[in-house]
Amino acid sequence: MRLDKYLKVSRLIKRRTVANEACDAGRVEVNSKVARASYEVKEGDIITINLGNNRLSVKVLKINEYAKKEDAATNYMVIEE
């Protein structure tokens, strides 16, 4: 699954366009490397999002094409806020 879609489905970022813009601006890293929106997310990847003064690191546990609001948080584990 593409990185921008994963961020939206897992509800780490509300909209896919915002996720895409964050990737283009270099604010999203996967495994400590700046990642493009087209990066293919795999289980076990560490995603770090830098928005403003907020920094969030999560580990990808599973990848679902669709996730209900209450199930979205089971797709990742927060490592650092």
C-alpha positions in Angstrom: 0.0 0.0 0.0 1.2 3.5 -0.8 2.5 5.6 2.2 0.0 8.4 1.7 -2.9 5.9 1.6 -1.6 4.1 4.7 -1.4 7.3 6.7 -5.0 8.1 5.7 -6.5 4.6 6.3 -4.7 4.3 9.7 -6.0 7.8 10.5 -2.5 9.1 11.4 -3.3 12.0 9.0 -6.9 12.9 8.2 -6.8 13.4 4.5 -4.8 11.7 1.8 -4.0 15.0 0.1 -2.5 16.3 3.4 -0.5 13.1 3.7 0.7 13.5 0.2 1.8 17.1 0.8 3.6 16.1 4.0 5.5 13.5 2.1 6.4 16.0 -0.6 7.6 18.5 2.0 10.0 15.8 3.6 8.1 15.7 6.9 7.5 11.9 6.7 10.3 9.4 7.2 10.3 5.6 6.9 13.1 3.7 8.7 14.9 7.0 9.2 14.9 8.0 5.5 12.7 10.7 4.0 10.0 8.9 2.0 7.9 9.8 -1.0 4.1 9.3 -1.0 4.5 6.4 -3.4 6.7 4.4 -1.0 5.3 0.8 -0.5 4.6 0.4 3.2 5.5 -3.0 4.7 4.8 -4.6 8.1 7.6 -3.7 10.5 8.4 -0.3 9.0 9.0 2.6 11.4 7.1 5.7 10.2 8.0 9.1 11.7 5.8 12.1 11.1 7.0 15.7 11.8 4.2 18.2 11.7 5.0 21.6 13.3 6.5 20.9 16.8 4.8 17.5 17.0 6.8 14.3 16.2 5.1 10.9 16.1 6.8 7.6 15.5 4.8 4.4 14.9 5.6 0.8 13.9 3.4 -0.7 11.2 1.8 -3.9 12.6 -0.6 -4.7 9.7 -1.8 -3.3 6.5 -5.6 -3.1 5.7 -7.0 -1.6 2.6 -10.0 -0.4 4.6 -10.3 0.2 8.4 -13.2 1.3 10.5 -12.6 4.2 12.8 -12.4 2.0 15.9 -10.1 -0.5 14.2 -7.7 2.0 12.7 -5.4 2.2 15.7 -4.7 -1.6 15.6 -2.7 -1.1 12.4 0.2 0.5 14.2 1.9 0.8 17.6 3.1 4.2 18.9 6.8 4.2 19.7 7.4 7.9 20.5 5.2 11.0 20.7 
